[in-house]
Amino acid sequence: MLFFDYLKNLDTHISFLQKKITGKHTLFLVGGCVRDPLLGIDKKPTDIDFTMAGEPTAIYAAIDKKGMSYFMTEKFGTITLINKGKETRNKEQGTVSISQVPSSWVIKYELTPLRTESNYDDFRHPGEIVWSNDVLLDSNRRDFTINCMYYTNIPYKTEYTWLIDKKNIHKYTDDEHFLKDLDAHECIYITNSHLLIVQEHKHIAKLFADGKLQSNYLTKLLKIATVFSVGKKNETSKQLRILVDPHKGIHDSINRRLKTVGDPDVRFTEDALRIIRAIRFVNVINEKLKNEKGNQGKGTSKKDKISLFDFDKLTRNSLKRNHALIENVAKERIKEEIMKAFTVGNPFGFIGLLDEAQLLEHLFPALYATKYIEQPIRYHPFDIYTHTLLTLFELQKISTDPLVRFAMLYHDVGKVDQFGAYGEHLTKEEIRAIISGPLNHRRSSPEYAKKDFKALGFSSKEITTIARYIANHHKPEEMLATKKENIEKKVRTFFSEAGYEEANNVLDITIADRLWQYNPLQNSADISDVYMLKDILKKLHKKEGQFTMKDLAIDGSDIIKQFKLIPWPIVWTLLKKTMARVISDITTRNDKKQIFGFIGIQLKHMKTMKN
């Protein structure tokens, strides 16, 4: 069942916006801020899309902008308001007054007035926009039915109580019967939440004629509405709530079905970004549904089935048919969708859906090239692509960092070239040359990542971080390959170079990688040695912190002054040698006198070698 009672949490936003935007036109919340509370995955959304009749410039001019950050994109008439201030909270009712909002709780309001669109010549933006006062016309341009529910409210009047027929209340029994009754009746009223649901187009058109609520017609609908009881407790409310659902988003929300508004081919050719948004919606919403189910605690049976979203058949087929249109979308917009899936969604499932929709080659070409590339079976009984997805599946359980997840996605893409270079009857020397050269996947995989993530619009900083994780993904194995007494030194050195967070993330990548290897000579499922490295890293972090070159008892200027050198590369070489020595025993070796003695020996050795 949907959580109709959570819609009351949106009333504060409507009240706030009505104070900021004066006028006679009705204000509707729409999109994810209505969808997510109904699904129970976000009870108090802070990203609020809303709409109303009117011309954008006139609306913008009339807004009380005090205490707000604000701007308008004139081409498409979208007005953005960001609230700032301090919070006031009613502890008993759990409500928040948004006239003052905490700085830590940023609320973004985005207004796009009611409109119609046409002439999508670039497969992304409408060439012609006509501002409207018709909710039905506005609904026809929207992407998916579950995003096309409009919510508003008005003050509850005493006379409404007498209009509603409470003699014949339909009690909710199950979803199937509720939807049948919703279809059978022109409108329904949920008494527990004081919510009127209207799906019939003829009623919507008359109820909101000229873009504003018609009180006389509301009275008529309340008289004919079929009354439902959904839930156990009737709410005492100061608001009469109205949910306008012209394309049966309630049905698709309950049936867990992602369906376009109207013909999916038309929707996707109008705006090709909707192709990847559809995949992201299903992926992220399902992940939130699973998390919400897991957080319900007492009273939730482990046997309770989690009902997840899938694509409507026509929508799924259209996705595949129109996949090539994604090439027309700006890379920055694609990146936004990918980041959402890799941050709060299920990356493993997201990649699988991209692959099924034939989008993988467009977005992650180097990963796509790993399909059906077999690996030495003594280590990996899967092709590179399958191994990669399985490691991603493990990694997302232990790391929520999207950049770490992207690194896992690309950690082995260079093996295509490496294995391609392995011909038959290669000598050991030829194999060593491949492994030590640029075709080694430890060196080539980061380069492919740089290329593909740059094409997706990732920043230089993000790309550098992803590439560094990939380049270091075998570093833990190198640490473990040394003598036991030297392991701590190796961990400390890596900690010094990478920092605690990055070093720990690399260990997470190794854990996921190891879990989906297959090596009969080494039990890859036993990752206790990697957890040992984690324990050492944690101990060093707590005891010593990150020791870097700037923490040495001397610096380059000290070396120049002490040994009367000129500033040239030898000073940097000496600093690196000093760092390598001190890192083995910071407590006793980070001493200025000791260090100068060590550098003196190094200079004599260099002079001897030169002669």
HELIX and SHEET records of a PDB file:
HELIX    1   1 PHE A    4  LEU A   10  5                                   7    
HELIX    2   2 ASP A   11  LYS A   20  1                                  10    
HELIX    3   3 GLY A   32  LEU A   39  1                                   8    
HELIX    4   4 PRO A   56  ALA A   62  1                                   7    
HELIX    5   5 VAL A  135  SER A  139  1                                   5    
HELIX    6   6 THR A  145  ASN A  147  5                                   3    
HELIX    7   7 THR A  158  LEU A  163  1                                   6    
HELIX    8   8 ASP A  175  ALA A  184  1                                  10    
HELIX    9   9 HIS A  201  LEU A  207  1                                   7    
HELIX   10  10 ALA A  209  GLY A  211  5                                   3    
HELIX   11  11 SER A  215  ILE A  224  1                                  10    
HELIX   12  12 GLY A  249  ILE A  254  1                                   6    
HELIX   13  13 PRO A  264  GLU A  270  1                                   7    
HELIX   14  14 LEU A  273  GLY A  294  1                                  22    
HELIX   15  15 LYS A  313  ARG A  321  1                                   9    
HELIX   16  16 HIS A  323  ASN A  328  5                                   6    
HELIX   17  17 LYS A  331  VAL A  344  1                                  14    
HELIX   18  18 PRO A  347  GLU A  356  1                                  10    
HELIX   19  19 LEU A  360  LEU A  363  1                                   4    
HELIX   20  20 PRO A  365  TYR A  368  1                                   4    
HELIX   21  21 ILE A  384  ILE A  398  1                                  15    
HELIX   22  22 PRO A  402  TYR A  410  1                                   9    
HELIX   23  23 LYS A  415  GLY A  420  1                                   6    
HELIX   24  24 LYS A  428  SER A  436  1                                   9    
HELIX   25  25 HIS A  441  ALA A  455  1                                  15    
HELIX   26  26 SER A  460  ALA A  471  1                                  12    
HELIX   27  27 LYS A  475  LEU A  480  1                                   6    
HELIX   28  28 LYS A  484  ASN A  486  5                                   3    
HELIX   29  29 ILE A  487  ALA A  498  1                                  12    
HELIX   30  30 TYR A  500  LEU A  515  1                                  16    
HELIX   31  31 SER A  528  LYS A  543  1                                  16    
HELIX   32  32 MET A  549  ASP A  551  5                                   3    
HELIX   33  33 GLY A  556  PHE A  563  1                                   8    
HELIX   34  34 PRO A  569  VAL A  582  1                                  14    
HELIX   35  35 ILE A  586  ARG A  589  1                                   4    
HELIX   36  36 LYS A  592  LYS A  610  1                                  19    
SHEET    1   A11 MET A  68  THR A  73  0                                        
SHEET    2   A11 THR A  78  ASN A  83 -1                                        
SHEET    3   A11 ILE A 107  LEU A 111 -1                                        
SHEET    4   A11 ASP A  47  THR A  51  1                                        
SHEET    5   A11 PHE A  28  VAL A  30 -1                                        
SHEET    6   A11 TYR A 150  PRO A 155 -1                                        
SHEET    7   A11 GLN A 239  VAL A 244 -1                                        
SHEET    8   A11 LEU A 195  VAL A 198  1                                        
SHEET    9   A11 CYS A 187  ILE A 190 -1                                        
SHEET   10   A11 THR A 226  SER A 229  1                                        
SHEET   11   A11 HIS A 170  LYS A 171  1                                        
SHEET    1   B 2 THR A  88  ASN A  90  0                                        
SHEET    2   B 2 THR A  95  SER A  97 -1                                        
SHEET    1   C 2 ARG A 115  SER A 118  0                                        
SHEET    2   C 2 GLU A 128  TRP A 131 -1                                        
SHEET    1   D 2 ARG A 257  LEU A 258  0                                        
SHEET    2   D 2 ASP A 310  PHE A 311  1                                        
END                                                                             
